[in-house]
Amino acid sequence: MSSGRRSPSDVRALDALRADFPGWRFILSNRRRWWALRGPLPPDRINEVDACDADTPAELRTALGEVGQ
């Protein structure tokens, strides 16, 4: 995807991730890396995971499931 445009399946995957993991922001990089970010976290949650990345939306979903909400 050198044009920088997202495919319809990418858009659906991003929408599904946003719906299932509120509080996280999602990025699909131009190198096809999927990212989930949240924060800044408040001081009492500073040691929690605030970023995950993966090669596919399914892998990212798994990683986020392990992190929890």
N, C-alpha and C positions, 0 to 999 in steps of 0.2 A: 504494500500500500504506500507507494512512494508519494502519492498525491496528498496524503495526510487525511483522507476521508475515511470515515468508519463504515464498515459494511453493515447491512441490516442486522446480521447476526451479532456483530459487536455491540450495536445499539441495544438490542434486546438483552444481551448479557449484562451490559452496564445498568440498564433499567432494573433488571431482576436483582442485581447486587445492591443497588440503592434501596430497593423495596425491602429486601431481607436484612440489610445491615444499616439501619438508620444511625446517624452519627458519624458515619465514615464517608469520606470523599473518594472517588475512584478516578483513576487515570489509566488510559491506554497509551503508552508511549509510542513514538514513531519507530521504535525498534521492536514493537509488538510485545512489550513487557507490560503486564497488568499490575497496577499498584492500588493499595487501599491505605488511606491516611486519615488520622483523626487527631484532634488537638488544636491548640495546646490543651493538654490535660491539666486539671486543677492540681494543686500541690499534694493532695491526699491520694492522687492516682498517678503520680509522676513516674512510678516504676512499672506501670502497665505498658504493654506493647502499643505503640501508636502508628506503626507502619508495617505493612506486609507487601510482598511482591511475589509474582509467580509468572510462569510461562503461559498459562491458560486461565480463563475465568473459572473453570472447574477447580483447578489447583488453588486459586485465590480463595474461592468459596471454602475449600477444605481448611486452608490456613486460618481464615477468619473464624470458622467454626471452632477451631482449637483455641483461639484467643478468647472467644466469648464476646459478649456485648459490653 
